[in-house]
Amino acid sequence: MRSSLTRGLIAPMVALFAFVPALETAAYAGIPTSTETSATPSQPDSTVSDTYAAPGADEVIATAVTGYQLFYPSDVATDGEHHPLITFGNGSYATFEQYEALLRHLASWGFVVVVADSSVTGDGQEILAAARYVVDENINPDSIFHNAINVESIASVGHSQGAGGAINAATHSEGLISSTAVLDLPDPWWASRPIDVVDVTRLGVPVFFMAGADDPVSTSLAQSNYYNASPTQAALGRLRGVGHNWASDGEGFRGYLTAWLKFTLSEDPFAATAFTGESPALLSDSDWDQQSVKG
């Protein structure tokens, strides 16, 4: 039985979505437009990215319970708000510590973040179970999360193997997951078990595909294929000068990732300008390559 947060408060898989060791950095880390848009050369406009890459206004608390780590605003039990939920999937061989700065960053923007204590997340079951754990806490009168979670605004997010898990969590959630964002989703041939194969054609929620432009595990062609096959509102971008692994604070991914989650989970109008309108900011940002939005 999972332990409950009160007011007092597998072995690594070698063949599946391998988490490639970083060489220098010790860290591992809908869209209401009517037509598909592709990036065209222009001057970068990183205002949205810079805004959401900066820390949010909330002080963050980190708590461990059996099987999960949680990051959330310090006043979550008293502010009277219903907070969106992010369930995060680690990459192969990775633990939450290798993403902790990014997870804390997201919590500073008002999200409750939960991450399962697992580095075998490709089938999405651990990611989905983590979301359900917090949803159960939302109806537990002894929990600090009692009536504090917006159960209609839940995103699955993950890196590498966890990116595949985030897709699988969304497609198997029976409507619980309402948005997803994936970092360095590996090319299809990395999935060695049938239960870990992703099928983006089954997605029914908005999805943002992000990868490093120098990532040999998540290649340009595969990212385009994932994006093109997605039947839902979607965004795509590859961050220049970045490989499969990156610093624990999310580096250049952090701003647009936070904006995507604020847009799709909280309907934040400024965050939406990164992905919608006549000139979405993502498309004109020269730090990124292969950008597209559709929906």
N, C-alpha and C positions, 0 to 999 in steps of 0.2 A: 504494500500500500504506500502511495506517495504521501510524504509528510505535508502538513498544511501550514501555511504562513498565518500566524496569529497576530493579533495586535500587540502582543508582547514581543512579538517575534523572538572492446572486443578486439578485441584484438584488431590491430590495423590491417586493412586489406591492401595487398600489394598491387593487385591487378586492377582494382576498381577505382576509377577516378583518382589516380595517384596524386598525392599532394607533393609536388616537386620541391625539394629543399631549396631555400633561397641561398644565393651565393654570398651576398653581402649584407642584406637586411635580415635581422633575426626576428622576422614576423611573418605570419601567414594571414596570413590573414584569412468611367474611363477617360481616355483622351478624346474630348468632344470636338474632333475635327472631321470634316466630311471627306477629305481625300488624303492619300498618302503623300508625304513630302520627303524629299531627299536633300541632303546637305549640299549647298553650293558655296563656293569660295566667297568669303566676306570677312569683315573685321570681327574679331571675337567679342562676344558680349557675355562676360562671366559674372555679371552682377548677381544673378540668381544663384549660381554656384557658390560664389563667395559668401553670400548671405547665409546659406544653409550649411556651408562648411565651417562657419564660426560656431562656437558653442551656443546652445540654446539658453533660455532663461532659468531653467529648473536645476536646482541642486539635486544630485543623483545619489541614490542609495543602492548598494549591491548586497544581495542576500543569497545564500545557498540553502537549498532544501534537498532532500533525497532525490537524486536524479537530474536536478536542474539548477541553473544559475539564473538569477533575476536581477534586472537593473530597472529602476523606476524613479520617478520624481519623489522627492522626500515628503511632499504633502499629499501623496496620492490618496491617503485615507481621509483627508479632511478638506480638500479643495472643492468637493462637490461636483467634480467633472467626471465624465466618462471617457477614459483614455483609450486611444487606439492601441492595439496589441501587435507586436512583431515577434514571430517565432523564427529563430535563426538556426541554421544548420552548419556545423563545422565541416571543414574539409578533411580529407584523409590524413591521419596521423596528427591532426590538430586538436587542440583543446580551446576552451573559451578564452583562456588567457591570451591567446595569440590574436584575438579580435577584440579584446576588452575595451581598448580606447574607443573603437568605433561603436561598440554596444553602449558604452557610457554616453557617447556623443548623441546617439539616437534618443536615449532616455532624457537627455537634457532638453530635447525638443518636445517633451510631453508624452512620449511613447512609453508604454510598459514593454520591456524586452525580456524574453525568456529563451534560454538556449539549453538544449539537452546535453547532459554529460556523455557525449558519444562522438566518436570520430568515424562511425559507420552509419551514415545518414542517407545514403543514396536512394533507398526505397521510400523515403519520406515519412515513415511511420513514427520515428522518434520526434521529428519536427511537428507532425500533426498531434502526437500525444502531448507534447509540451503546450501547444495552444489549448488543447482540451483541459489540461490541468489548470491553467489560469482561468479559463471560462468557468470551470467548476468552483474555483475560489471566488469568483464574482458573486455566486449565490450562497457562499458560506458566510453566515453572520459573524463568525469569529475571525475572519480573514481581513487583513488590511486592504485587500482588493474587493471587499464586499461592495457591490454596486458602484465600482470605480472603473469598470472596463466597458468599452463600447464593443459589444460582441458582434456588431454589424460591420466593424472596421478592423479586420485582422489580416496581416500580410505575412506571407512566408518568404524568407530571405535566406540566402546561403551562398557559400563560396566553394568552388570546385565540386567535390562529391556532394557537398551540402547544397550546391546550386541545383544539381539534379534532384536532390531530395526536396528542395523547395518547390520545384515544378510538380513532382509526384505528390507532395502534400496537397498542393492546390487542386490537382485533378482528382484526388481521392477524398476530398474534404466534405463532399456532399453539401457544398455551399457555405461551409464555415470560413474558408479563406476567401477574401474579397480582393486581394491584390498580391502580386509577387514581383520580386526583383532578384536577379541572379547575377552573381559575380564570377566570371571565368567558368561558365558552364562548359565542361569538357566535350570534345568531339564525340560523336556517338560510339565509336569503336572502343572507347575506354570502359564502357559498361559491360562487365563480364558476367553479370547475373541477370536473368530476365526480369526480376523484380525491380532492378535499378534502371532499366531502360526508360527514357523519358519519351513521352508522346505529346508534343506541344499542340498538336491538332485537337487535343481534348480540353485544352484550356478554355475556361469560361470567364476569366478575370483578366484585368490589365496586367501586362508583363513588360519588364524593362530588362533587356539583355545588355550587360556590361562586361567588358573584358579588356585586358591589356593588349595593346597593339603588337607587342613583342612576345605574346604568350604562345608557346609551341603546343600547348595542350588544348587551348581553346582558339582554334584558328579562324581566320577571316571568313572562309567559305562556310564553315559550319555555323558560325554566328549568323551569317546572312540567311542560311537555310532555316535555322530555328525561327528567325524573325519572320521570314516570308511565309512559313507554314503556320504561324500563329493566327488563329481566326479572330482574335480579340484585339482590343486597343493595345498598341505596343510601341516601344521605343528601343533603339539600338545605338550603341556607341562603343568605340574602342579607344581607350586612353593611351595616348602616345607615350613612348618611352617606358612602359610598364610591362612586366612579364606576368607570370602566373601567380607569383607571391608578391606581397607588398606590406608596408608597415601596418602595425596594429590599429592605427587611427583611420585607416581607409584611404589615406593620401588623397589623390585627386578624384577618387570615386565618391568621396564623402558628401560633397555638396549636392551633386545631382541625385545621388541615392536618397538623401534626406528630403530633397525637394519632391522626388517622385512619391515618397511615402506621405508627405504632407499633402500633396495634391490628391492622390488616389484614396487616402484614408480619411483626410480631414477637409477636403475640398478647399484647400488654401489657394486663393486666386493668384497670389504672387508666385507661388511655387508652380502653378499651372503654366505660367508664361515660359517655363523652360521647355515645355513639350507641346504647347498649343498655340493657336493664333496664326497670323500670317508669317511671323518670323520667330519661331521657337528658339530660345537662347541656345539650346544644345546644338542646333544645326550650324550655328555660326561661331562656335567655340573652337579655335584653332588648336587647342590642347587635345582635341578629340578627332578621331578618324571614323569613317564609315557610318556617320550618323544618319538615322532615319526615324521618323515617327509616323504612325498611321492610326486610324481609328475614326 
